[in-house]
Amino acid sequence: QVYLVESGGGSVQAGESLTLSCVVSESIYDSDFMAWYRQAPGKQRELVARIMSHSTTTYGTSVKGRFTISRDIAKNTLYLQMSSLKPEDTAVYYCKLDRVYGGQSVWGQGTQVTVSS
C-alpha cells in the first residue's frame, strides 16, 4: 500500500518562506496527478496547487504568484515552495496522489503551517 509523508511545516512570521516536501513510498510517474491541499480550523479542505503530466500546474487563487509546486520523479518527492506567507495561509497542509493508471488515490497525514503577523 502506497503512503505519503509530508514534512517541512513549522511556525514562521508573515512575509517569510517555507518549503514543504511529500515523499511517496513508491515510484511516481509523470502521468500521476499530485496536489497540495490545506485545511484551516473550521474550514473545508481546499486545493492549493496541483501538478499533472508534463509539469502542467494549477494554483488556487489565493496562492497564485506566491507558491510553486514541483516534483522530483527520481526522488519520489513532491514539493511546495511558499513565499510571502500570510497569516491566512495558516493551516494543515496535505499532499495527495492520484494514479491515472490503477486508480489509487492516497492522502498524506498532513503538516502544520502557522504564520504569525
Secondary structure by P-SEA (a helix, b strand, c coil): cbbbbbcbbbbbcccbbbbbbbbbccccccccccbbbbbcccccccccccccccccccccccccccbbbbbcccccbbbbbbcccccccccbbbbbbbbcccbbbbbccbbbbbbcc
